[in-house]
Amino acid sequence: MGNKNAGEDPKQAQTLVDEVQSYLDNLNIQLHFQLDDRTGESVVQVLDPDSGDVIRQIPPEELLEIRGKLEELRGILFDRRA
């Protein structure tokens, strides 16, 4: 019962964030967080700090496109029923 998660203690959470950022800095990697306009979903991009190129994106762009199209289709189906 006495255990706390890092998310429950702001100082521990900040320490963890600082450690992760330090680790990423040593690997020469940058992270970029954003919300996808189509789905509202959180997106994390791993960037090359020298070129700014996206090394990896989570979730991948293809998956975001599929989800966006499914949302459009769902909207069309509900519009026709109304």
C-alpha positions as CSV (number, residue, x, y, z in Angstrom):
1,M,0.0,0.0,0.0
2,G,2.9,2.3,0.7
3,N,4.2,2.1,-2.9
4,K,3.7,5.0,-5.3
5,N,3.9,5.1,-9.0
6,A,6.1,7.7,-10.6
7,G,2.9,9.3,-12.0
8,E,1.7,9.9,-8.5
9,D,4.8,11.8,-7.4
10,P,5.6,14.8,-9.7
11,K,9.3,14.9,-8.5
12,Q,9.8,11.2,-9.3
13,A,8.0,11.6,-12.7
14,Q,10.2,14.6,-13.5
15,T,13.3,12.7,-12.5
16,L,12.3,9.8,-14.8
17,V,11.6,12.2,-17.7
18,D,15.0,13.8,-17.2
19,E,16.7,10.4,-17.2
20,V,14.9,9.4,-20.4
21,Q,15.8,12.7,-22.1
22,S,19.4,12.4,-21.0
23,Y,19.5,8.8,-22.4
24,L,18.0,10.0,-25.7
25,D,20.4,12.9,-25.9
26,N,23.3,10.5,-25.5
27,L,21.9,8.5,-28.4
28,N,21.6,11.7,-30.4
29,I,17.8,11.2,-30.9
30,Q,15.0,13.7,-30.6
31,L,11.3,13.0,-29.9
32,H,8.4,15.0,-31.2
33,F,4.9,14.7,-29.7
34,Q,1.8,15.8,-31.6
35,L,-1.9,15.1,-32.1
36,D,-3.0,13.8,-35.5
37,D,-5.5,16.2,-37.1
38,R,-7.7,13.5,-38.6
39,T,-8.0,11.2,-35.6
40,G,-7.0,13.3,-32.6
41,E,-4.6,10.5,-31.7
42,S,-1.3,11.1,-30.0
43,V,1.7,10.6,-32.4
44,V,5.3,10.2,-31.4
45,Q,8.0,10.9,-34.0
46,V,11.7,9.9,-33.5
47,L,13.8,12.5,-35.3
48,D,17.4,12.6,-36.5
49,P,18.6,15.8,-34.7
50,D,21.1,16.6,-37.6
51,S,18.7,16.4,-40.5
52,G,15.3,16.6,-38.8
53,D,14.2,13.5,-40.8
54,V,11.7,11.2,-39.1
55,I,13.4,7.9,-38.2
56,R,10.2,6.3,-36.9
57,Q,6.7,7.3,-36.1
58,I,4.3,5.7,-33.7
59,P,1.6,4.9,-34.8
60,P,2.8,4.8,-38.4
61,E,1.4,7.2,-41.0
62,E,-0.4,4.4,-42.9
63,L,-2.3,3.4,-39.8
64,L,-3.4,7.0,-39.2
65,E,-4.6,7.3,-42.8
66,I,-6.6,4.1,-42.4
67,R,-8.1,5.3,-39.1
68,G,-9.0,8.7,-40.7
69,K,-10.7,7.0,-43.6
70,L,-12.7,4.7,-41.3
71,E,-13.8,7.8,-39.3
72,E,-14.9,9.4,-42.6
73,L,-16.8,6.3,-43.6
74,R,-18.5,6.1,-40.2
75,G,-19.6,9.7,-40.6
76,I,-21.0,8.9,-44.0
77,L,-22.9,5.9,-42.7
78,F,-24.4,7.8,-39.8
79,D,-25.3,10.8,-42.0
80,R,-27.3,8.5,-44.3
81,R,-29.2,7.0,-41.4
82,A,-30.3,10.3,-40.0
